[in-house]
Amino acid sequence: MDAVEILFTASFWVAAIRIASPLIFATMGELICERAGVLNLGIEGIMTAGAFAGWFTVYMGGDLWTGVLVAALVGMAFGLLHSLLTVPFGLSQHVVGIGVTLLATSLTYYVYRLALPEVTSPPKIEPFQPWPVPGLSKLPVVGEALFTQTPLIYLAFILVIVVAWGLYRTPLGLAVRAVGENPGAVEAQGISVTAVRMGAVMAGSALMAIGGAFLTMSAFNSFFFNMINGRGWVCIALVVFGSWRPGKALLGAILFAAFDAYQIRLQQLSGGVVPYQVFLMLPYALSILALIVVARRATYPKALMVPYQKGER
């Protein structure tokens, strides 16, 4: 099999969709936050906390969907902290976001060591199993790639539709977009800018945490340190790549995941002739190039990272 034939195999696209799914959850969460005018740099830590919370819930005897719910609640808790400091208090969103990442990551590792002090290798759980869609799963290539996946992968793609519909077809979505563009006009309509922004950050953080939980409960079956491995920062770039639109952000996540899945297979084809670090760098380098091309034409929310106090104009 050569480098071109890889692109037409079912296994390649199965891997690409699986790699893209946690990015989709977290990217949609970040997109909601930024649409409301709040840059959430706590995403890396929130994903780490969600990965641990979901896995640990199942490890302690809870079912898988309870683990997803617990992960979402943990994400909302960190989102509440982030939004309290950045929205009503108006602190730097950059500083608070990095602080939340450091707090969430360190607290997660501390709780892990506290709960499992004698563990030398990560304990395993029974993760989500594939749910083949009757009829569609038998289609060549597409059936295996899209319709023989785990429930969380289906949920990730449904989420994109829900977020797009919610942002562009509901009054709540209009309010979220408006506070990210012109919060003064929103306040003039009697809507609380603080409440909308805080709610958006909490909801977005819940999705980020589910993205982390995907890794421990659907992609893998255990929790280990540094498993997020920069995915949160990639998601922030994907929001910009997608011009703050759910559909384009989805395409960006799939594109990055395809690059990542491709480099793994290229390593095998090279036979060790080319250093593996070159292949590891490939998806990030190509993503940066795509980001440079797209971001120059992107229209960002006008009130993004701009603190707002009631009564300001």
PASEBA-1860 file (N, C-alpha, C; in nm, 3 decimals):
! residues 313
1> MDAVEILF> 0.085/-0.120/0.000/0.000/0.000/0.000/0.088/0.125/0.000 ~ 0.060/0.219/-0.092/0.140/0.341/-0.097/0.070/0.454/-0.022 ~ 0.135/0.572/-0.024/0.085/0.685/0.055/-0.050/0.734/0.008 ~ -0.081/0.721/-0.121/-0.209/0.768/-0.173/-0.321/0.670/-0.141 ~ -0.291/0.542/-0.150/-0.394/0.440/-0.123/-0.445/0.447/0.020 ~ -0.362/0.493/0.110/-0.403/0.505/0.251/-0.529/0.589/0.265 ~ -0.538/0.695/0.186/-0.650/0.789/0.195/-0.784/0.728/0.159 ~ -0.783/0.612/0.095/-0.907/0.550/0.049/-0.940/0.422/0.127
9> TASFWVAA> -0.874/0.404/0.240/-0.903/0.286/0.322/-0.999/0.321/0.435 ~ -1.081/0.225/0.472/-1.178/0.247/0.580/-1.107/0.269/0.713 ~ -0.999/0.196/0.738/-0.929/0.207/0.867/-0.874/0.348/0.888 ~ -0.829/0.412/0.781/-0.778/0.549/0.793/-0.888/0.644/0.838 ~ -1.006/0.634/0.776/-1.114/0.726/0.811/-1.178/0.691/0.945 ~ -1.176/0.565/0.983/-1.221/0.529/1.118/-1.133/0.598/1.221 ~ -1.002/0.592/1.200/-0.908/0.657/1.292/-0.925/0.808/1.291 ~ -0.945/0.867/1.174/-0.960/1.012/1.164/-1.084/1.060/1.238
17> IRIASPLI> -1.193/0.989/1.223/-1.317/1.027/1.292/-1.302/1.012/1.442 ~ -1.234/0.908/1.485/-1.213/0.886/1.629/-1.123/0.996/1.687 ~ -1.019/1.034/1.616/-0.930/1.141/1.664/-1.002/1.275/1.666 ~ -1.092/1.297/1.568/-1.161/1.426/1.558/-1.266/1.445/1.667 ~ -1.326/1.338/1.716/-1.442/1.351/1.805/-1.417/1.430/1.932 ~ -1.309/1.403/2.009/-1.287/1.488/2.128/-1.260/1.633/2.091 ~ -1.198/1.654/1.976/-1.174/1.791/1.929/-1.305/1.861/1.898 ~ -1.401/1.786/1.845/-1.531/1.845/1.812/-1.602/1.892/1.938
25> FATMGELI> -1.606/1.808/2.040/-1.669/1.847/2.166/-1.606/1.975/2.221 ~ -1.474/1.974/2.234/-1.405/2.087/2.295/-1.410/2.212/2.208 ~ -1.404/2.194/2.077/-1.411/2.309/1.987/-1.548/2.375/1.993 ~ -1.654/2.295/1.999/-1.788/2.354/2.011/-1.801/2.429/2.144 ~ -1.740/2.374/2.250/-1.743/2.443/2.379/-1.670/2.575/2.374 ~ -1.551/2.576/2.315/-1.474/2.700/2.303/-1.546/2.800/2.213 ~ -1.609/2.750/2.108/-1.680/2.839/2.016/-1.795/2.910/2.087 ~ -1.869/2.839/2.171/-1.979/2.901/2.246/-1.925/3.010/2.338
33> CERAGVLN> -1.815/2.980/2.408/-1.755/3.081/2.497/-1.714/3.205/2.420 ~ -1.645/3.186/2.309/-1.594/3.300/2.234/-1.705/3.376/2.164 ~ -1.809/3.308/2.122/-1.924/3.377/2.063/-1.988/3.471/2.164 ~ -1.976/3.437/2.292/-2.031/3.522/2.397/-1.931/3.629/2.442 ~ -1.813/3.630/2.381/-1.715/3.733/2.411/-1.610/3.695/2.512 ~ -1.601/3.565/2.548/-1.505/3.521/2.651/-1.409/3.419/2.590 ~ -1.281/3.450/2.594/-1.177/3.356/2.552/-1.147/3.264/2.670 ~ -1.169/3.135/2.651/-1.150/3.039/2.760/-1.022/2.960/2.739
41> LGIEGIMT> -0.912/3.009/2.795/-0.785/2.940/2.786/-0.772/2.831/2.893 ~ -0.877/2.809/2.968/-0.878/2.700/3.065/-0.909/2.566/3.002 ~ -0.924/2.562/2.872/-0.972/2.443/2.802/-0.884/2.321/2.825 ~ -0.753/2.338/2.823/-0.663/2.224/2.841/-0.683/2.159/2.978 ~ -0.690/2.241/3.082/-0.711/2.187/3.216/-0.849/2.129/3.235 ~ -0.950/2.195/3.177/-1.087/2.145/3.189/-1.102/2.009/3.121 ~ -1.037/1.991/3.006/-1.040/1.861/2.940/-0.972/1.755/3.026 ~ -0.862/1.791/3.091/-0.792/1.696/3.179/-0.882/1.655/3.296
49> AGAFAGWF> -0.947/1.755/3.358/-1.036/1.726/3.470/-1.154/1.640/3.425 ~ -1.209/1.669/3.309/-1.321/1.590/3.257/-1.280/1.447/3.227 ~ -1.159/1.430/3.171/-1.110/1.296/3.141/-1.100/1.212/3.268 ~ -1.047/1.273/3.373/-1.033/1.199/3.499/-1.168/1.176/3.565 ~ -1.253/1.279/3.570/-1.381/1.267/3.640/-1.468/1.159/3.579 ~ -1.476/1.155/3.447/-1.557/1.052/3.381/-1.503/0.913/3.405 ~ -1.372/0.899/3.387/-1.309/0.768/3.407/-1.322/0.721/3.551 ~ -1.296/0.808/3.646/-1.297/0.769/3.787/-1.438/0.731/3.833
57> TVYMGGDL> -1.539/0.801/3.778/-1.677/0.766/3.811/-1.709/0.623/3.771 ~ -1.667/0.585/3.651/-1.691/0.448/3.604/-1.605/0.349/3.683 ~ -1.481/0.387/3.711/-1.392/0.300/3.787/-1.449/0.270/3.926 ~ -1.520/0.367/3.983/-1.578/0.349/4.117/-1.714/0.281/4.113 ~ -1.760/0.239/3.997/-1.882/0.161/3.988/-1.997/0.227/3.914 ~ -1.983/0.352/3.872/-2.089/0.418/3.798/-2.096/0.368/3.654 ~ -2.209/0.391/3.588/-2.217/0.352/3.448/-2.154/0.460/3.360 ~ -2.140/0.428/3.233/-2.067/0.516/3.142/-2.134/0.652/3.124
65> WTGVLVAA> -2.266/0.653/3.111/-2.336/0.780/3.090/-2.334/0.865/3.216 ~ -2.332/0.801/3.332/-2.313/0.878/3.455/-2.175/0.942/3.457 ~ -2.075/0.870/3.406/-1.942/0.926/3.395/-1.938/1.049/3.306 ~ -2.012/1.044/3.196/-2.020/1.161/3.106/-2.085/1.278/3.178 ~ -2.192/1.251/3.251/-2.261/1.357/3.326/-2.171/1.419/3.432 ~ -2.099/1.336/3.506/-2.009/1.387/3.610/-1.899/1.472/3.546 ~ -1.846/1.427/3.435/-1.744/1.506/3.365/-1.798/1.643/3.326 ~ -1.921/1.645/3.274/-1.983/1.772/3.236/-2.001/1.864/3.355
73> LVGMAFGL> -2.042/1.808/3.469/-2.062/1.890/3.590/-1.929/1.946/3.640 ~ -1.824/1.866/3.633/-1.692/1.916/3.672/-1.649/2.029/3.579 ~ -1.674/2.012/3.450/-1.642/2.117/3.355/-1.719/2.244/3.385 ~ -1.846/2.231/3.419/-1.928/2.348/3.453/-1.874/2.418/3.577 ~ -1.823/2.342/3.674/-1.769/2.402/3.796/-1.647/2.489/3.764 ~ -1.560/2.438/3.680/-1.444/2.520/3.640/-1.488/2.636/3.551 ~ -1.592/2.614/3.470/-1.644/2.723/3.390/-1.704/2.833/3.476 ~ -1.769/2.793/3.586/-1.823/2.891/3.679/-1.710/2.975/3.740
81> LHSLLTVP> -1.603/2.910/3.780/-1.488/2.982/3.836/-1.430/3.079/3.734 ~ -1.411/3.030/3.613/-1.355/3.115/3.507/-1.445/3.235/3.480 ~ -1.575/3.209/3.467/-1.667/3.317/3.432/-1.684/3.418/3.546 ~ -1.681/3.372/3.671/-1.691/3.464/3.784/-1.576/3.564/3.783 ~ -1.457/3.517/3.752/-1.339/3.603/3.756/-1.331/3.695/3.634 ~ -1.380/3.649/3.519/-1.362/3.728/3.397/-1.483/3.814/3.361 ~ -1.604/3.771/3.397/-1.723/3.846/3.354/-1.761/3.956/3.454 ~ -1.809/3.924/3.574/-1.844/4.034/3.666/-1.723/4.110/3.720
89> FGLSQHVV> -1.610/4.040/3.741/-1.493/4.107/3.797/-1.403/4.167/3.689 ~ -1.420/4.122/3.566/-1.347/4.182/3.455/-1.197/4.157/3.455 ~ -1.150/4.047/3.516/-1.007/4.017/3.517/-0.962/3.970/3.380 ~ -0.832/3.972/3.357/-0.776/3.932/3.228/-0.817/3.789/3.193 ~ -0.877/3.773/3.077/-0.920/3.641/3.034/-0.801/3.551/3.005 ~ -0.691/3.608/2.959/-0.571/3.529/2.934/-0.516/3.471/3.064 ~ -0.499/3.558/3.163/-0.440/3.516/3.290/-0.530/3.416/3.362 ~ -0.660/3.446/3.367/-0.754/3.357/3.435/-0.758/3.220/3.365
97> GIGVTLLA> -0.760/3.222/3.234/-0.766/3.095/3.160/-0.646/3.007/3.186 ~ -0.528/3.066/3.183/-0.407/2.989/3.212/-0.409/2.941/3.357 ~ -0.458/3.027/3.448/-0.469/2.986/3.588/-0.563/2.869/3.606 ~ -0.677/2.870/3.535/-0.772/2.759/3.543/-0.710/2.631/3.489 ~ -0.635/2.642/3.381/-0.567/2.525/3.326/-0.469/2.466/3.427 ~ -0.389/2.550/3.489/-0.292/2.502/3.588/-0.363/2.442/3.710 ~ -0.470/2.509/3.756/-0.544/2.459/3.872/-0.610/2.326/3.841 ~ -0.682/2.318/3.730/-0.755/2.196/3.697/-0.660/2.078/3.675
105> TSLTYYVY> -0.550/2.103/3.605/-0.454/1.995/3.579/-0.388/1.947/3.707 ~ -0.340/2.041/3.788/-0.272/2.004/3.913/-0.367/1.937/4.011 ~ -0.489/1.989/4.021/-0.587/1.930/4.113/-0.625/1.789/4.069 ~ -0.636/1.768/3.939/-0.668/1.636/3.887/-0.558/1.536/3.922 ~ -0.434/1.573/3.899/-0.323/1.483/3.929/-0.314/1.455/4.079 ~ -0.343/1.557/4.161/-0.339/1.540/4.306/-0.447/1.441/4.352 ~ -0.569/1.459/4.301/-0.679/1.369/4.338/-0.649/1.226/4.292 ~ -0.590/1.214/4.173/-0.555/1.081/4.122/-0.458/1.011/4.218
113> RLALPEVT> -0.354/1.081/4.259/-0.256/1.023/4.350/-0.315/0.998/4.488 ~ -0.406/1.084/4.529/-0.470/1.069/4.659/-0.563/0.948/4.660 ~ -0.636/0.930/4.550/-0.733/0.819/4.544/-0.667/0.686/4.513 ~ -0.558/0.689/4.437/-0.492/0.565/4.396/-0.342/0.573/4.428 ~ -0.308/0.576/4.555/-0.168/0.598/4.593/-0.074/0.484/4.557 ~ -0.125/0.364/4.550/-0.039/0.246/4.529/-0.037/0.200/4.384 ~ -0.108/0.270/4.297/-0.120/0.226/4.158/0.008/0.258/4.081 ~ 0.062/0.160/4.011/0.181/0.183/3.928/0.148/0.191/3.780
121> SPPKIEPF> 0.039/0.126/3.739/-0.008/0.136/3.600/-0.155/0.175/3.602 ~ -0.200/0.255/3.504/-0.338/0.305/3.505/-0.441/0.193/3.505 ~ -0.534/0.191/3.602/-0.641/0.091/3.602/-0.730/0.108/3.477 ~ -0.789/0.000/3.435/-0.871/0.001/3.314/-1.019/-0.011/3.348 ~ -1.102/0.045/3.260/-1.246/0.032/3.270/-1.298/-0.029/3.141 ~ -1.426/-0.060/3.140/-1.490/-0.108/3.016/-1.547/0.014/2.945 ~ -1.488/0.056/2.833/-1.532/0.180/2.766/-1.656/0.159/2.680 ~ -1.703/0.267/2.620/-1.814/0.258/2.524/-1.775/0.165/2.410
129> QPWPVPGL> -1.868/0.082/2.369/-1.846/-0.010/2.257/-1.914/0.044/2.131 ~ -1.866/0.004/2.013/-1.927/0.052/1.889/-2.074/0.013/1.878 ~ -2.152/0.104/1.823/-2.293/0.079/1.794/-2.313/0.085/1.642 ~ -2.305/-0.027/1.575/-2.328/-0.024/1.429/-2.471/0.019/1.397 ~ -2.486/0.107/1.301/-2.618/0.151/1.257/-2.671/0.051/1.155 ~ -2.786/-0.012/1.183/-2.837/-0.115/1.091/-2.849/-0.062/0.948 ~ -2.800/-0.141/0.854/-2.806/-0.103/0.714/-2.691/-0.014/0.672 ~ -2.678/0.101/0.735/-2.575/0.198/0.696/-2.434/0.148/0.727
137> SKLPVVGE> -2.418/0.067/0.831/-2.286/0.019/0.869/-2.227/-0.076/0.764 ~ -2.310/-0.126/0.673/-2.264/-0.220/0.571/-2.212/-0.150/0.446 ~ -2.228/-0.019/0.438/-2.180/0.055/0.322/-2.028/0.048/0.315 ~ -1.970/0.038/0.194/-1.824/0.031/0.183/-1.757/0.160/0.227 ~ -1.653/0.149/0.304/-1.571/0.259/0.356/-1.651/0.353/0.446 ~ -1.754/0.418/0.391/-1.834/0.514/0.467/-1.904/0.446/0.584 ~ -1.956/0.326/0.562/-2.028/0.256/0.667/-1.941/0.227/0.787 ~ -1.819/0.179/0.762/-1.729/0.149/0.873/-1.678/0.277/0.939
145> ALFTQTPL> -1.654/0.380/0.860/-1.598/0.504/0.913/-1.698/0.585/0.994 ~ -1.823/0.591/0.948/-1.921/0.680/1.010/-2.028/0.608/1.090 ~ -2.059/0.487/1.056/-2.175/0.421/1.116/-2.143/0.295/1.193 ~ -2.015/0.278/1.230/-1.975/0.167/1.318/-1.888/0.225/1.428 ~ -1.938/0.329/1.492/-1.860/0.401/1.592/-1.929/0.393/1.729 ~ -1.865/0.450/1.828/-1.921/0.450/1.964/-2.026/0.561/1.979 ~ -2.113/0.552/2.078/-2.220/0.652/2.094/-2.169/0.795/2.108 ~ -2.056/0.815/2.175/-2.005/0.951/2.192/-1.962/1.013/2.061
153> IYLAFILV> -1.918/0.932/1.967/-1.882/0.986/1.835/-2.006/1.034/1.762 ~ -2.114/0.956/1.767/-2.240/1.003/1.708/-2.287/1.131/1.776 ~ -2.272/1.134/1.908/-2.315/1.252/1.984/-2.234/1.375/1.944 ~ -2.105/1.358/1.916/-2.020/1.471/1.877/-2.072/1.536/1.748 ~ -2.110/1.455/1.651/-2.158/1.510/1.524/-2.298/1.570/1.539 ~ -2.380/1.507/1.621/-2.512/1.565/1.647/-2.498/1.699/1.718 ~ -2.398/1.708/1.806/-2.374/1.832/1.880/-2.349/1.950/1.787 ~ -2.276/1.928/1.680/-2.249/2.037/1.585/-2.378/2.093/1.528
161> IVVAWGLY> -2.471/2.004/1.495/-2.601/2.047/1.442/-2.678/2.124/1.548 ~ -2.675/2.073/1.672/-2.748/2.138/1.781/-2.691/2.277/1.809 ~ -2.558/2.288/1.813/-2.495/2.418/1.840/-2.526/2.517/1.728 ~ -2.516/2.471/1.604/-2.545/2.561/1.491/-2.690/2.606/1.495 ~ -2.780/2.512/1.520/-2.923/2.548/1.528/-2.947/2.642/1.645 ~ -2.887/2.612/1.758/-2.908/2.694/1.877/-2.856/2.836/1.860 ~ -2.741/2.851/1.796/-2.682/2.984/1.779/-2.756/3.069/1.677 ~ -2.808/3.005/1.573/-2.864/3.082/1.462/-3.016/3.073/1.447
169> RTPLGLAV> -3.080/2.989/1.530/-3.225/2.971/1.512/-3.305/2.988/1.641 ~ -3.240/3.028/1.749/-3.312/3.043/1.875/-3.284/3.180/1.937 ~ -3.377/3.231/2.017/-3.354/3.359/2.086/-3.232/3.355/2.178 ~ -3.210/3.241/2.245/-3.094/3.228/2.332/-2.965/3.239/2.252 ~ -2.962/3.174/2.137/-2.844/3.182/2.051/-2.820/3.324/2.003 ~ -2.927/3.394/1.972/-2.914/3.534/1.930/-2.856/3.618/2.044 ~ -2.899/3.591/2.166/-2.846/3.664/2.282/-2.698/3.635/2.302 ~ -2.659/3.509/2.285/-2.517/3.472/2.300/-2.433/3.544/2.197
177> RAVGENPG> -2.477/3.544/2.072/-2.401/3.611/1.967/-2.400/3.762/1.989 ~ -2.509/3.816/2.038/-2.519/3.960/2.057/-2.425/4.009/2.167 ~ -2.412/3.934/2.277/-2.322/3.979/2.384/-2.177/3.970/2.342 ~ -2.150/3.892/2.238/-2.015/3.885/2.185/-1.988/3.992/2.081 ~ -2.094/4.059/2.036/-2.078/4.164/1.935/-2.104/4.303/1.992 ~ -2.215/4.318/2.062/-2.254/4.450/2.114/-2.328/4.432/2.246 ~ -2.255/4.411/2.356/-2.322/4.386/2.484/-2.408/4.501/2.532 ~ -2.372/4.625/2.494/-2.452/4.740/2.534/-2.593/4.733/2.478
185> AVEAQGIS> -2.605/4.688/2.352/-2.737/4.677/2.290/-2.818/4.567/2.357 ~ -2.752/4.462/2.403/-2.821/4.353/2.472/-2.877/4.404/2.605 ~ -2.796/4.478/2.677/-2.842/4.532/2.806/-2.958/4.627/2.786 ~ -2.956/4.702/2.677/-3.065/4.796/2.650/-3.198/4.725/2.629 ~ -3.192/4.596/2.592/-3.314/4.517/2.574/-3.358/4.449/2.702 ~ -3.290/4.479/2.813/-3.328/4.422/2.941/-3.272/4.284/2.969 ~ -3.173/4.242/2.890/-3.111/4.110/2.908/-2.980/4.127/2.983 ~ -2.954/4.041/3.080/-2.832/4.049/3.158/-2.713/3.996/3.079
193> VTAVRMGA> -2.620/4.083/3.047/-2.499/4.042/2.976/-2.418/3.944/3.062 ~ -2.410/3.974/3.191/-2.335/3.888/3.283/-2.391/3.747/3.286 ~ -2.523/3.734/3.294/-2.586/3.602/3.301/-2.563/3.523/3.172 ~ -2.578/3.590/3.059/-2.561/3.521/2.930/-2.417/3.475/2.913 ~ -2.323/3.564/2.944/-2.182/3.526/2.929/-2.142/3.414/3.024 ~ -2.185/3.425/3.149/-2.149/3.321/3.245/-2.213/3.187/3.207 ~ -2.338/3.191/3.162/-2.404/3.068/3.119/-2.334/3.005/3.000 ~ -2.290/3.089/2.905/-2.220/3.038/2.787/-2.088/2.973/2.824
201> VMAGSALM> -2.014/3.035/2.915/-1.886/2.979/2.957/-1.906/2.848/3.030 ~ -2.007/2.840/3.114/-2.033/2.715/3.187/-2.075/2.604/3.091 ~ -2.163/2.636/2.996/-2.206/2.535/2.899/-2.089/2.491/2.812 ~ -2.011/2.588/2.766/-1.895/2.555/2.683/-1.794/2.470/2.759 ~ -1.772/2.501/2.885/-1.677/2.424/2.966/-1.725/2.282/2.988 ~ -1.857/2.263/3.001/-1.912/2.128/3.014/-1.879/2.044/2.890 ~ -1.890/2.105/2.772/-1.858/2.033/2.648/-1.709/2.002/2.639 ~ -1.626/2.095/2.685/-1.481/2.069/2.688/-1.450/1.947/2.774
209> AIGGAFLT> -1.513/1.940/2.891/-1.490/1.829/2.982/-1.536/1.697/2.921 ~ -1.647/1.700/2.848/-1.693/1.577/2.780/-1.593/1.536/2.674 ~ -1.532/1.635/2.607/-1.426/1.603/2.512/-1.311/1.531/2.579 ~ -1.274/1.573/2.700/-1.171/1.502/2.774/-1.217/1.363/2.815 ~ -1.342/1.353/2.860/-1.396/1.223/2.902/-1.402/1.125/2.785 ~ -1.418/1.176/2.664/-1.419/1.088/2.547/-1.290/1.006/2.541 ~ -1.179/1.069/2.573/-1.050/1.000/2.561/-1.040/0.882/2.657 ~ -1.091/0.897/2.778/-1.079/0.790/2.877/-1.192/0.689/2.870
217> MSAFNSFF> -1.303/0.724/2.805/-1.421/0.638/2.809/-1.463/0.585/2.672 ~ -1.399/0.636/2.564/-1.436/0.592/2.431/-1.315/0.560/2.345 ~ -1.213/0.648/2.349/-1.093/0.623/2.270/-1.001/0.524/2.340 ~ -0.982/0.545/2.473/-0.899/0.455/2.554/-0.987/0.397/2.666 ~ -0.924/0.328/2.758/-1.001/0.272/2.870/-0.934/0.299/3.004 ~ -0.849/0.403/3.011/-0.783/0.438/3.135/-0.742/0.585/3.131 ~ -0.702/0.635/3.247/-0.655/0.774/3.257/-0.506/0.774/3.286 ~ -0.432/0.857/3.213/-0.290/0.871/3.241/-0.250/1.017/3.224
225> FNMINGRG> -0.144/1.056/3.290/-0.101/1.195/3.290/-0.066/1.240/3.148 ~ -0.092/1.367/3.122/-0.058/1.430/2.993/-0.132/1.369/2.875 ~ -0.245/1.305/2.900/-0.316/1.242/2.789/-0.385/1.345/2.698 ~ -0.415/1.464/2.749/-0.477/1.565/2.663/-0.376/1.614/2.558 ~ -0.251/1.628/2.599/-0.139/1.647/2.505/-0.160/1.762/2.407 ~ -0.207/1.875/2.456/-0.220/1.993/2.371/-0.346/2.001/2.288 ~ -0.437/1.906/2.303/-0.560/1.909/2.223/-0.642/2.035/2.250 ~ -0.639/2.085/2.374/-0.714/2.205/2.406/-0.668/2.325/2.326
233> WVCIALVV> -0.535/2.339/2.313/-0.482/2.452/2.236/-0.517/2.437/2.088 ~ -0.517/2.313/2.039/-0.558/2.290/1.901/-0.702/2.335/1.878 ~ -0.788/2.309/1.975/-0.930/2.347/1.963/-0.947/2.498/1.955 ~ -0.865/2.573/2.029/-0.872/2.718/2.020/-0.838/2.764/1.878 ~ -0.736/2.701/1.819/-0.701/2.733/1.681/-0.811/2.693/1.584 ~ -0.879/2.581/1.612/-0.987/2.536/1.523/-1.104/2.633/1.521 ~ -1.130/2.699/1.634/-1.238/2.799/1.638/-1.205/2.913/1.543 ~ -1.080/2.957/1.545/-1.039/3.064/1.453/-1.043/3.014/1.309
241> FGSWRPGK> -0.993/2.892/1.288/-0.994/2.833/1.154/-1.136/2.827/1.099 ~ -1.232/2.795/1.185/-1.371/2.784/1.143/-1.445/2.916/1.141 ~ -1.373/3.027/1.163/-1.435/3.161/1.160/-1.553/3.170/1.257 ~ -1.541/3.102/1.370/-1.644/3.104/1.475/-1.778/3.051/1.426 ~ -1.772/2.956/1.330/-1.893/2.891/1.278/-1.881/2.740/1.300 ~ -1.986/2.678/1.356/-1.978/2.535/1.391/-1.943/2.444/1.275 ~ -2.005/2.465/1.159/-1.980/2.378/1.045/-1.836/2.382/0.998 ~ -1.780/2.502/0.986/-1.641/2.516/0.943/-1.545/2.462/1.048
249> ALLGAILF> -1.579/2.482/1.176/-1.495/2.428/1.283/-1.494/2.276/1.278 ~ -1.608/2.214/1.246/-1.615/2.069/1.230/-1.521/2.022/1.120 ~ -1.523/2.090/1.008/-1.435/2.054/0.897/-1.288/2.067/0.938 ~ -1.257/2.172/1.015/-1.121/2.190/1.063/-1.077/2.077/1.153 ~ -1.168/2.031/1.242/-1.135/1.921/1.333/-1.108/1.792/1.255 ~ -1.190/1.766/1.155/-1.171/1.645/1.073/-1.042/1.655/0.993 ~ -1.012/1.774/0.942/-0.889/1.794/0.866/-0.766/1.769/0.952 ~ -0.765/1.826/1.073/-0.651/1.804/1.163/-0.639/1.656/1.198
257> AAFDAYQI> -0.753/1.593/1.228/-0.752/1.451/1.265/-0.701/1.365/1.150 ~ -0.739/1.402/1.028/-0.691/1.327/0.911/-0.540/1.341/0.897 ~ -0.488/1.461/0.918/-0.343/1.480/0.916/-0.276/1.391/1.020 ~ -0.335/1.386/1.140/-0.277/1.308/1.248/-0.279/1.159/1.217 ~ -0.393/1.111/1.168/-0.403/0.969/1.133/-0.309/0.934/1.017 ~ -0.292/1.028/0.927/-0.207/1.005/0.810/-0.060/0.994/0.849 ~ -0.017/1.081/0.943/0.125/1.079/0.979/0.162/0.948/1.047 ~ 0.069/0.889/1.121/0.097/0.761/1.187/0.126/0.654/1.082
265> RLQQLSGG> 0.047/0.654/0.976/0.065/0.555/0.870/0.188/0.584/0.785 ~ 0.220/0.712/0.769/0.341/0.745/0.694/0.466/0.699/0.768 ~ 0.462/0.704/0.901/0.575/0.654/0.979/0.601/0.507/0.948 ~ 0.492/0.431/0.937/0.507/0.288/0.908/0.562/0.265/0.768 ~ 0.519/0.349/0.672/0.567/0.334/0.535/0.714/0.372/0.521 ~ 0.759/0.469/0.600/0.896/0.517/0.587/0.999/0.415/0.634 ~ 0.956/0.323/0.721/1.048/0.222/0.769/1.160/0.275/0.855 ~ 1.140/0.391/0.916/1.242/0.448/1.004/1.347/0.530/0.932
273> VVPYQVFL> 1.333/0.547/0.800/1.431/0.626/0.724/1.425/0.772/0.766 ~ 1.302/0.824/0.781/1.280/0.962/0.823/1.254/0.963/0.973 ~ 1.317/1.054/1.049/1.291/1.060/1.194/1.143/1.076/1.224 ~ 1.093/1.003/1.325/0.950/1.004/1.353/0.902/1.141/1.397 ~ 0.992/1.224/1.451/0.953/1.358/1.495/0.900/1.443/1.379 ~ 0.952/1.416/1.259/0.906/1.489/1.141/0.759/1.460/1.116 ~ 0.720/1.335/1.130/0.581/1.297/1.108/0.490/1.350/1.219 ~ 0.541/1.348/1.342/0.462/1.403/1.453/0.435/1.552/1.433
281> MLPYALSI> 0.530/1.621/1.373/0.516/1.765/1.350/0.420/1.796/1.235 ~ 0.403/1.701/1.144/0.330/1.726/1.021/0.189/1.780/1.040 ~ 0.100/1.718/1.122/-0.036/1.772/1.135/-0.039/1.912/1.193 ~ 0.053/1.943/1.284/0.055/2.077/1.344/0.106/2.181/1.244 ~ 0.208/2.144/1.167/0.261/2.237/1.067/0.158/2.266/0.959 ~ 0.090/2.163/0.911/-0.012/2.184/0.809/-0.130/2.263/0.864 ~ -0.166/2.238/0.990/-0.277/2.311/1.052/-0.242/2.459/1.069 ~ -0.118/2.488/1.107/-0.075/2.627/1.120/-0.081/2.697/0.985
289> LALIVVAR> -0.038/2.628/0.881/-0.043/2.684/0.747/-0.186/2.714/0.706 ~ -0.277/2.618/0.731/-0.418/2.641/0.698/-0.477/2.755/0.780 ~ -0.436/2.764/0.907/-0.485/2.870/0.994/-0.441/3.007/0.944 ~ -0.317/3.017/0.899/-0.266/3.144/0.847/-0.347/3.188/0.726 ~ -0.377/3.093/0.638/-0.451/3.126/0.516/-0.594/3.170/0.548 ~ -0.660/3.098/0.638/-0.801/3.124/0.667/-0.821/3.243/0.761 ~ -0.735/3.254/0.863/-0.755/3.353/0.969/-0.749/3.496/0.917 ~ -0.680/3.519/0.809/-0.667/3.655/0.756/-0.802/3.709/0.710
297> RATYPKAL> -0.894/3.619/0.676/-1.026/3.661/0.629/-1.135/3.639/0.734 ~ -1.096/3.589/0.851/-1.195/3.558/0.955/-1.247/3.686/1.021 ~ -1.375/3.685/1.052/-1.438/3.797/1.124/-1.470/3.752/1.265 ~ -1.395/3.804/1.361/-1.411/3.759/1.499/-1.518/3.842/1.571 ~ -1.578/3.789/1.678/-1.676/3.867/1.755/-1.613/3.997/1.806 ~ -1.680/4.108/1.783/-1.621/4.239/1.812/-1.594/4.262/1.961 ~ -1.672/4.200/2.048/-1.654/4.219/2.192/-1.575/4.106/2.256 ~ -1.508/4.024/2.175/-1.429/3.915/2.229/-1.315/3.970/2.315
305> MVPYQKGE> -1.305/3.921/2.438/-1.202/3.960/2.535/-1.219/4.103/2.586 ~ -1.335/4.163/2.561/-1.362/4.300/2.608/-1.453/4.291/2.730 ~ -1.403/4.325/2.850/-1.488/4.322/2.970/-1.603/4.421/2.957 ~ -1.716/4.388/3.020/-1.832/4.477/3.014/-1.892/4.491/3.153 ~ -1.915/4.613/3.194/-1.981/4.641/3.320/-2.116/4.705/3.293 ~ -2.214/4.669/3.372/-2.350/4.719/3.352/-2.351/4.871/3.350 ~ -2.418/4.927/3.252/-2.429/5.073/3.241/-2.327/5.132/3.146 ~ -2.225/5.054/3.103/-2.127/5.107/3.010/-2.185/5.119/2.871
313> R> -2.131/5.210/2.796/-2.171/5.227/2.656/-2.047/5.237/2.568
END
